[in-house]
Amino acid sequence: MKLRVKLFATLRNGRFDIKDMELPDECKVLDLIKLLKIDQKDAAIIFINGIHGDFDSLLKENDEVSIFPPVGGG
């Protein structure tokens, strides 16, 4: 299946901002995170097509997945 992945903030370092990817059917967000070599603790906020998702969310054809690191600041 084809989908678009958007990485934000520090997750972009050494990776990409936006990338169209092809993955096997029946992939979950956790499979994508592992494929991208992102530590689970670094993928704190996940959106699928603008709706909050989690590591167990099943991905579908043409999904847009946005992954954010933990939010910090002061």
Gaussian input, Z-matrix of N, CA and C with variables (Angstrom, degrees):
# hf/3-21g

backbone

0 1
 N
 C     1     B1
 C     2     B2     1     A1
 N     3     B3     2     A2     1     D1
 C     4     B4     3     A3     2     D2
 C     5     B5     4     A4     3     D3
 N     6     B6     5     A5     4     D4
 C     7     B7     6     A6     5     D5
 C     8     B8     7     A7     6     D6
 N     9     B9     8     A8     7     D7
 C    10    B10     9     A9     8     D8
 C    11    B11    10    A10     9     D9
 N    12    B12    11    A11    10    D10
 C    13    B13    12    A12    11    D11
 C    14    B14    13    A13    12    D12
 N    15    B15    14    A14    13    D13
 C    16    B16    15    A15    14    D14
 C    17    B17    16    A16    15    D15
 N    18    B18    17    A17    16    D16
 C    19    B19    18    A18    17    D17
 C    20    B20    19    A19    18    D18
 N    21    B21    20    A20    19    D19
 C    22    B22    21    A21    20    D20
 C    23    B23    22    A22    21    D21
 N    24    B24    23    A23    22    D22
 C    25    B25    24    A24    23    D23
 C    26    B26    25    A25    24    D24
 N    27    B27    26    A26    25    D25
 C    28    B28    27    A27    26    D26
 C    29    B29    28    A28    27    D27
 N    30    B30    29    A29    28    D28
 C    31    B31    30    A30    29    D29
 C    32    B32    31    A31    30    D30
 N    33    B33    32    A32    31    D31
 C    34    B34    33    A33    32    D32
 C    35    B35    34    A34    33    D33
 N    36    B36    35    A35    34    D34
 C    37    B37    36    A36    35    D35
 C    38    B38    37    A37    36    D36
 N    39    B39    38    A38    37    D37
 C    40    B40    39    A39    38    D38
 C    41    B41    40    A40    39    D39
 N    42    B42    41    A41    40    D40
 C    43    B43    42    A42    41    D41
 C    44    B44    43    A43    42    D42
 N    45    B45    44    A44    43    D43
 C    46    B46    45    A45    44    D44
 C    47    B47    46    A46    45    D45
 N    48    B48    47    A47    46    D46
 C    49    B49    48    A48    47    D47
 C    50    B50    49    A49    48    D48
 N    51    B51    50    A50    49    D49
 C    52    B52    51    A51    50    D50
 C    53    B53    52    A52    51    D51
 N    54    B54    53    A53    52    D52
 C    55    B55    54    A54    53    D53
 C    56    B56    55    A55    54    D54
 N    57    B57    56    A56    55    D55
 C    58    B58    57    A57    56    D56
 C    59    B59    58    A58    57    D57
 N    60    B60    59    A59    58    D58
 C    61    B61    60    A60    59    D59
 C    62    B62    61    A61    60    D60
 N    63    B63    62    A62    61    D61
 C    64    B64    63    A63    62    D62
 C    65    B65    64    A64    63    D63
 N    66    B66    65    A65    64    D64
 C    67    B67    66    A66    65    D65
 C    68    B68    67    A67    66    D66
 N    69    B69    68    A68    67    D67
 C    70    B70    69    A69    68    D68
 C    71    B71    70    A70    69    D69
 N    72    B72    71    A71    70    D70
 C    73    B73    72    A72    71    D71
 C    74    B74    73    A73    72    D72
 N    75    B75    74    A74    73    D73
 C    76    B76    75    A75    74    D74
 C    77    B77    76    A76    75    D75
 N    78    B78    77    A77    76    D76
 C    79    B79    78    A78    77    D77
 C    80    B80    79    A79    78    D78
 N    81    B81    80    A80    79    D79
 C    82    B82    81    A81    80    D80
 C    83    B83    82    A82    81    D81
 N    84    B84    83    A83    82    D82
 C    85    B85    84    A84    83    D83
 C    86    B86    85    A85    84    D84
 N    87    B87    86    A86    85    D85
 C    88    B88    87    A87    86    D86
 C    89    B89    88    A88    87    D87
 N    90    B90    89    A89    88    D88
 C    91    B91    90    A90    89    D89
 C    92    B92    91    A91    90    D90
 N    93    B93    92    A92    91    D91
 C    94    B94    93    A93    92    D92
 C    95    B95    94    A94    93    D93
 N    96    B96    95    A95    94    D94
 C    97    B97    96    A96    95    D95
 C    98    B98    97    A97    96    D96
 N    99    B99    98    A98    97    D97
 C   100   B100    99    A99    98    D98
 C   101   B101   100   A100    99    D99
 N   102   B102   101   A101   100   D100
 C   103   B103   102   A102   101   D101
 C   104   B104   103   A103   102   D102
 N   105   B105   104   A104   103   D103
 C   106   B106   105   A105   104   D104
 C   107   B107   106   A106   105   D105
 N   108   B108   107   A107   106   D106
 C   109   B109   108   A108   107   D107
 C   110   B110   109   A109   108   D108
 N   111   B111   110   A110   109   D109
 C   112   B112   111   A111   110   D110
 C   113   B113   112   A112   111   D111
 N   114   B114   113   A113   112   D112
 C   115   B115   114   A114   113   D113
 C   116   B116   115   A115   114   D114
 N   117   B117   116   A116   115   D115
 C   118   B118   117   A117   116   D116
 C   119   B119   118   A118   117   D117
 N   120   B120   119   A119   118   D118
 C   121   B121   120   A120   119   D119
 C   122   B122   121   A121   120   D120
 N   123   B123   122   A122   121   D121
 C   124   B124   123   A123   122   D122
 C   125   B125   124   A124   123   D123
 N   126   B126   125   A125   124   D124
 C   127   B127   126   A126   125   D125
 C   128   B128   127   A127   126   D126
 N   129   B129   128   A128   127   D127
 C   130   B130   129   A129   128   D128
 C   131   B131   130   A130   129   D129
 N   132   B132   131   A131   130   D130
 C   133   B133   132   A132   131   D131
 C   134   B134   133   A133   132   D132
 N   135   B135   134   A134   133   D133
 C   136   B136   135   A135   134   D134
 C   137   B137   136   A136   135   D135
 N   138   B138   137   A137   136   D136
 C   139   B139   138   A138   137   D137
 C   140   B140   139   A139   138   D138
 N   141   B141   140   A140   139   D139
 C   142   B142   141   A141   140   D140
 C   143   B143   142   A142   141   D141
 N   144   B144   143   A143   142   D142
 C   145   B145   144   A144   143   D143
 C   146   B146   145   A145   144   D144
 N   147   B147   146   A146   145   D145
 C   148   B148   147   A147   146   D146
 C   149   B149   148   A148   147   D147
 N   150   B150   149   A149   148   D148
 C   151   B151   150   A150   149   D149
 C   152   B152   151   A151   150   D150
 N   153   B153   152   A152   151   D151
 C   154   B154   153   A153   152   D152
 C   155   B155   154   A154   153   D153
 N   156   B156   155   A155   154   D154
 C   157   B157   156   A156   155   D155
 C   158   B158   157   A157   156   D156
 N   159   B159   158   A158   157   D157
 C   160   B160   159   A159   158   D158
 C   161   B161   160   A160   159   D159
 N   162   B162   161   A161   160   D160
 C   163   B163   162   A162   161   D161
 C   164   B164   163   A163   162   D162
 N   165   B165   164   A164   163   D163
 C   166   B166   165   A165   164   D164
 C   167   B167   166   A166   165   D165
 N   168   B168   167   A167   166   D166
 C   169   B169   168   A168   167   D167
 C   170   B170   169   A169   168   D168
 N   171   B171   170   A170   169   D169
 C   172   B172   171   A171   170   D170
 C   173   B173   172   A172   171   D171
 N   174   B174   173   A173   172   D172
 C   175   B175   174   A174   173   D173
 C   176   B176   175   A175   174   D174
 N   177   B177   176   A176   175   D175
 C   178   B178   177   A177   176   D176
 C   179   B179   178   A178   177   D177
 N   180   B180   179   A179   178   D178
 C   181   B181   180   A180   179   D179
 C   182   B182   181   A181   180   D180
 N   183   B183   182   A182   181   D181
 C   184   B184   183   A183   182   D182
 C   185   B185   184   A184   183   D183
 N   186   B186   185   A185   184   D184
 C   187   B187   186   A186   185   D185
 C   188   B188   187   A187   186   D186
 N   189   B189   188   A188   187   D187
 C   190   B190   189   A189   188   D188
 C   191   B191   190   A190   189   D189
 N   192   B192   191   A191   190   D190
 C   193   B193   192   A192   191   D191
 C   194   B194   193   A193   192   D192
 N   195   B195   194   A194   193   D193
 C   196   B196   195   A195   194   D194
 C   197   B197   196   A196   195   D195
 N   198   B198   197   A197   196   D196
 C   199   B199   198   A198   197   D197
 C   200   B200   199   A199   198   D198
 N   201   B201   200   A200   199   D199
 C   202   B202   201   A201   200   D200
 C   203   B203   202   A202   201   D201
 N   204   B204   203   A203   202   D202
 C   205   B205   204   A204   203   D203
 C   206   B206   205   A205   204   D204
 N   207   B207   206   A206   205   D205
 C   208   B208   207   A207   206   D206
 C   209   B209   208   A208   207   D207
 N   210   B210   209   A209   208   D208
 C   211   B211   210   A210   209   D209
 C   212   B212   211   A211   210   D210
 N   213   B213   212   A212   211   D211
 C   214   B214   213   A213   212   D212
 C   215   B215   214   A214   213   D213
 N   216   B216   215   A215   214   D214
 C   217   B217   216   A216   215   D215
 C   218   B218   217   A217   216   D216
 N   219   B219   218   A218   217   D217
 C   220   B220   219   A219   218   D218
 C   221   B221   220   A220   219   D219

   B1=1.4453
   B2=1.5217
   B3=1.3147
   B4=1.4602
   B5=1.5207
   B6=1.3247
   B7=1.4517
   B8=1.5128
   B9=1.3135
   B10=1.4687
   B11=1.5220
   B12=1.3223
   B13=1.4576
   B14=1.5245
   B15=1.3241
   B16=1.4650
   B17=1.5191
   B18=1.3203
   B19=1.4605
   B20=1.5196
   B21=1.3329
   B22=1.4489
   B23=1.5248
   B24=1.3187
   B25=1.4698
   B26=1.5304
   B27=1.3125
   B28=1.4627
   B29=1.5228
   B30=1.3229
   B31=1.4697
   B32=1.5287
   B33=1.3165
   B34=1.4642
   B35=1.5297
   B36=1.3111
   B37=1.4683
   B38=1.5213
   B39=1.3192
   B40=1.4572
   B41=1.5220
   B42=1.3346
   B43=1.4611
   B44=1.5297
   B45=1.3090
   B46=1.4646
   B47=1.5218
   B48=1.3327
   B49=1.4676
   B50=1.5282
   B51=1.3359
   B52=1.4686
   B53=1.5197
   B54=1.3221
   B55=1.4622
   B56=1.5227
   B57=1.3294
   B58=1.4547
   B59=1.5174
   B60=1.3305
   B61=1.4688
   B62=1.5204
   B63=1.3040
   B64=1.4524
   B65=1.5263
   B66=1.3269
   B67=1.4590
   B68=1.5245
   B69=1.3270
   B70=1.4667
   B71=1.5316
   B72=1.3218
   B73=1.4642
   B74=1.5179
   B75=1.3150
   B76=1.4671
   B77=1.5315
   B78=1.3255
   B79=1.4637
   B80=1.5204
   B81=1.3161
   B82=1.4619
   B83=1.5285
   B84=1.3123
   B85=1.4663
   B86=1.5280
   B87=1.3175
   B88=1.4631
   B89=1.5290
   B90=1.3345
   B91=1.4669
   B92=1.5269
   B93=1.3209
   B94=1.4641
   B95=1.5242
   B96=1.3309
   B97=1.4639
   B98=1.5327
   B99=1.3200
   B100=1.4653
   B101=1.5201
   B102=1.3344
   B103=1.4608
   B104=1.5282
   B105=1.3208
   B106=1.4646
   B107=1.5260
   B108=1.3433
   B109=1.4658
   B110=1.5293
   B111=1.3360
   B112=1.4580
   B113=1.5224
   B114=1.3179
   B115=1.4611
   B116=1.5353
   B117=1.3281
   B118=1.4599
   B119=1.5200
   B120=1.3232
   B121=1.4690
   B122=1.5335
   B123=1.3246
   B124=1.4630
   B125=1.5257
   B126=1.3155
   B127=1.4701
   B128=1.5231
   B129=1.3196
   B130=1.4654
   B131=1.5314
   B132=1.3256
   B133=1.4679
   B134=1.5255
   B135=1.3280
   B136=1.4625
   B137=1.5250
   B138=1.3204
   B139=1.4604
   B140=1.5216
   B141=1.3144
   B142=1.4581
   B143=1.5203
   B144=1.3272
   B145=1.4620
   B146=1.5324
   B147=1.3408
   B148=1.4522
   B149=1.5206
   B150=1.3295
   B151=1.4681
   B152=1.5172
   B153=1.3348
   B154=1.4638
   B155=1.5267
   B156=1.3415
   B157=1.4573
   B158=1.5147
   B159=1.3326
   B160=1.4594
   B161=1.5258
   B162=1.3192
   B163=1.4640
   B164=1.5217
   B165=1.3294
   B166=1.4588
   B167=1.5256
   B168=1.3235
   B169=1.4656
   B170=1.5278
   B171=1.3220
   B172=1.4618
   B173=1.5283
   B174=1.3212
   B175=1.4607
   B176=1.5168
   B177=1.3541
   B178=1.4558
   B179=1.5308
   B180=1.3114
   B181=1.4635
   B182=1.5271
   B183=1.3321
   B184=1.4633
   B185=1.5246
   B186=1.3308
   B187=1.4589
   B188=1.5178
   B189=1.3315
   B190=1.4605
   B191=1.5293
   B192=1.3209
   B193=1.4623
   B194=1.5233
   B195=1.3354
   B196=1.4607
   B197=1.5262
   B198=1.3375
   B199=1.4581
   B200=1.5250
   B201=1.3418
   B202=1.4622
   B203=1.5286
   B204=1.3299
   B205=1.4638
   B206=1.5265
   B207=1.3334
   B208=1.4752
   B209=1.5256
   B210=1.3062
   B211=1.4610
   B212=1.5223
   B213=1.2973
   B214=1.4643
   B215=1.5091
   B216=1.2596
   B217=1.4600
   B218=1.5084
   B219=1.2825
   B220=1.4425
   B221=1.4909
   A1=108.82
   A2=115.76
   A3=121.18
   A4=108.92
   A5=115.54
   A6=120.77
   A7=109.66
   A8=115.69
   A9=121.78
   A10=107.98
   A11=115.43
   A12=121.92
   A13=108.86
   A14=115.76
   A15=122.13
   A16=108.29
   A17=115.91
   A18=121.56
   A19=108.80
   A20=115.94
   A21=120.24
   A22=111.73
   A23=114.58
   A24=124.26
   A25=111.25
   A26=117.59
   A27=121.77
   A28=113.60
   A29=118.22
   A30=120.21
   A31=111.61
   A32=116.80
   A33=120.99
   A34=112.66
   A35=117.18
   A36=120.94
   A37=111.03
   A38=116.42
   A39=121.84
   A40=113.95
   A41=117.36
   A42=120.33
   A43=109.46
   A44=116.79
   A45=122.14
   A46=108.77
   A47=116.07
   A48=121.25
   A49=109.56
   A50=114.51
   A51=121.78
   A52=107.68
   A53=115.68
   A54=119.15
   A55=109.76
   A56=115.87
   A57=121.24
   A58=107.25
   A59=116.13
   A60=120.92
   A61=110.02
   A62=114.87
   A63=121.23
   A64=107.60
   A65=115.82
   A66=122.82
   A67=109.46
   A68=116.90
   A69=119.34
   A70=110.36
   A71=116.54
   A72=120.75
   A73=109.34
   A74=115.94
   A75=123.14
   A76=113.31
   A77=118.69
   A78=121.39
   A79=109.47
   A80=114.22
   A81=121.22
   A82=108.12
   A83=115.53
   A84=120.56
   A85=110.46
   A86=117.93
   A87=120.73
   A88=111.28
   A89=117.80
   A90=120.96
   A91=110.34
   A92=116.39
   A93=121.36
   A94=110.83
   A95=117.15
   A96=121.94
   A97=110.47
   A98=116.06
   A99=120.43
   A100=111.05
   A101=117.15
   A102=121.63
   A103=110.99
   A104=116.03
   A105=121.36
   A106=112.74
   A107=116.54
   A108=122.40
   A109=111.50
   A110=114.45
   A111=121.68
   A112=106.92
   A113=116.89
   A114=121.39
   A115=108.30
   A116=116.60
   A117=120.48
   A118=113.12
   A119=117.41
   A120=119.74
   A121=111.43
   A122=117.24
   A123=121.33
   A124=112.70
   A125=117.45
   A126=122.34
   A127=107.89
   A128=115.72
   A129=120.81
   A130=113.56
   A131=116.63
   A132=120.61
   A133=108.14
   A134=116.26
   A135=121.78
   A136=108.61
   A137=115.17
   A138=120.96
   A139=108.82
   A140=116.27
   A141=122.43
   A142=106.59
   A143=115.82
   A144=122.02
   A145=111.10
   A146=116.17
   A147=121.57
   A148=115.24
   A149=117.40
   A150=122.12
   A151=108.65
   A152=116.09
   A153=120.78
   A154=110.73
   A155=115.47
   A156=121.61
   A157=110.17
   A158=115.78
   A159=119.96
   A160=109.06
   A161=117.00
   A162=121.37
   A163=112.97
   A164=118.01
   A165=121.62
   A166=113.27
   A167=117.50
   A168=119.94
   A169=110.23
   A170=115.93
   A171=122.26
   A172=108.93
   A173=116.30
   A174=121.16
   A175=110.42
   A176=115.04
   A177=121.37
   A178=109.89
   A179=114.98
   A180=122.50
   A181=110.27
   A182=115.75
   A183=124.57
   A184=114.76
   A185=118.66
   A186=120.29
   A187=109.77
   A188=115.09
   A189=122.01
   A190=106.80
   A191=116.16
   A192=122.48
   A193=108.19
   A194=115.91
   A195=122.25
   A196=107.59
   A197=116.15
   A198=121.08
   A199=108.82
   A200=115.17
   A201=122.34
   A202=110.08
   A203=117.55
   A204=120.51
   A205=109.57
   A206=117.48
   A207=119.58
   A208=110.46
   A209=115.67
   A210=121.38
   A211=108.61
   A212=115.52
   A213=120.35
   A214=109.80
   A215=115.95
   A216=119.21
   A217=110.21
   A218=113.83
   A219=115.79
   A220=112.93
   D1=153.01
   D2=178.70
   D3=-104.04
   D4=141.54
   D5=174.91
   D6=-152.13
   D7=166.40
   D8=179.12
   D9=-111.72
   D10=133.72
   D11=-179.22
   D12=-116.98
   D13=131.21
   D14=176.80
   D15=-119.33
   D16=125.72
   D17=176.37
   D18=-107.54
   D19=148.49
   D20=-176.50
   D21=-127.52
   D22=154.06
   D23=174.92
   D24=52.25
   D25=-129.60
   D26=-173.77
   D27=-66.69
   D28=-18.12
   D29=178.28
   D30=-67.92
   D31=-18.52
   D32=178.68
   D33=-76.03
   D34=-22.47
   D35=-176.08
   D36=-57.75
   D37=117.51
   D38=179.51
   D39=74.99
   D40=6.14
   D41=-179.53
   D42=-121.42
   D43=-109.34
   D44=-176.56
   D45=-158.81
   D46=169.35
   D47=174.09
   D48=-90.87
   D49=-56.46
   D50=-179.12
   D51=-134.94
   D52=136.41
   D53=-179.49
   D54=-148.13
   D55=133.43
   D56=171.36
   D57=-85.07
   D58=129.56
   D59=-175.12
   D60=-128.51
   D61=158.48
   D62=173.35
   D63=-120.59
   D64=125.82
   D65=-177.86
   D66=-127.60
   D67=158.22
   D68=175.06
   D69=-64.56
   D70=154.51
   D71=174.88
   D72=-61.77
   D73=159.10
   D74=177.75
   D75=69.09
   D76=22.16
   D77=176.52
   D78=-81.35
   D79=145.63
   D80=174.32
   D81=-106.72
   D82=167.71
   D83=178.28
   D84=-56.15
   D85=-40.93
   D86=-179.79
   D87=-59.40
   D88=-38.03
   D89=176.83
   D90=-61.37
   D91=-42.01
   D92=178.40
   D93=-64.52
   D94=-44.76
   D95=179.45
   D96=-58.07
   D97=-44.91
   D98=179.48
   D99=-65.27
   D100=-41.53
   D101=179.28
   D102=-60.08
   D103=-37.43
   D104=-179.55
   D105=-83.11
   D106=-0.62
   D107=179.85
   D108=57.80
   D109=44.36
   D110=175.41
   D111=-104.88
   D112=129.38
   D113=176.94
   D114=-66.88
   D115=138.49
   D116=-178.26
   D117=-54.24
   D118=-38.14
   D119=-179.13
   D120=-67.69
   D121=-19.01
   D122=179.79
   D123=-88.77
   D124=-10.68
   D125=177.73
   D126=-105.14
   D127=76.34
   D128=-170.60
   D129=-83.32
   D130=-32.22
   D131=-176.52
   D132=-127.42
   D133=128.19
   D134=-177.00
   D135=-130.22
   D136=130.56
   D137=173.58
   D138=-122.19
   D139=138.57
   D140=174.05
   D141=-120.30
   D142=113.96
   D143=-176.60
   D144=54.33
   D145=38.52
   D146=176.49
   D147=81.52
   D148=3.43
   D149=-179.61
   D150=-115.12
   D151=136.94
   D152=-177.88
   D153=-55.07
   D154=133.45
   D155=177.21
   D156=-127.80
   D157=-179.95
   D158=176.82
   D159=-141.95
   D160=-176.85
   D161=-175.30
   D162=-62.35
   D163=-26.50
   D164=-178.02
   D165=-91.04
   D166=-1.42
   D167=-179.41
   D168=-64.92
   D169=131.32
   D170=179.39
   D171=-82.16
   D172=131.16
   D173=-179.44
   D174=-89.23
   D175=149.34
   D176=-179.70
   D177=-127.85
   D178=163.31
   D179=177.74
   D180=-49.95
   D181=133.57
   D182=176.20
   D183=69.21
   D184=14.29
   D185=174.42
   D186=-66.05
   D187=153.00
   D188=171.77
   D189=-115.94
   D190=116.73
   D191=-175.52
   D192=-108.70
   D193=124.25
   D194=177.37
   D195=-112.91
   D196=129.93
   D197=-177.12
   D198=-124.12
   D199=127.18
   D200=-178.35
   D201=-119.24
   D202=145.83
   D203=172.51
   D204=-76.42
   D205=173.89
   D206=175.46
   D207=-57.68
   D208=142.95
   D209=-179.76
   D210=-87.49
   D211=132.29
   D212=177.96
   D213=-134.01
   D214=173.88
   D215=177.73
   D216=148.65
   D217=-175.98
   D218=-177.94
   D219=-160.39

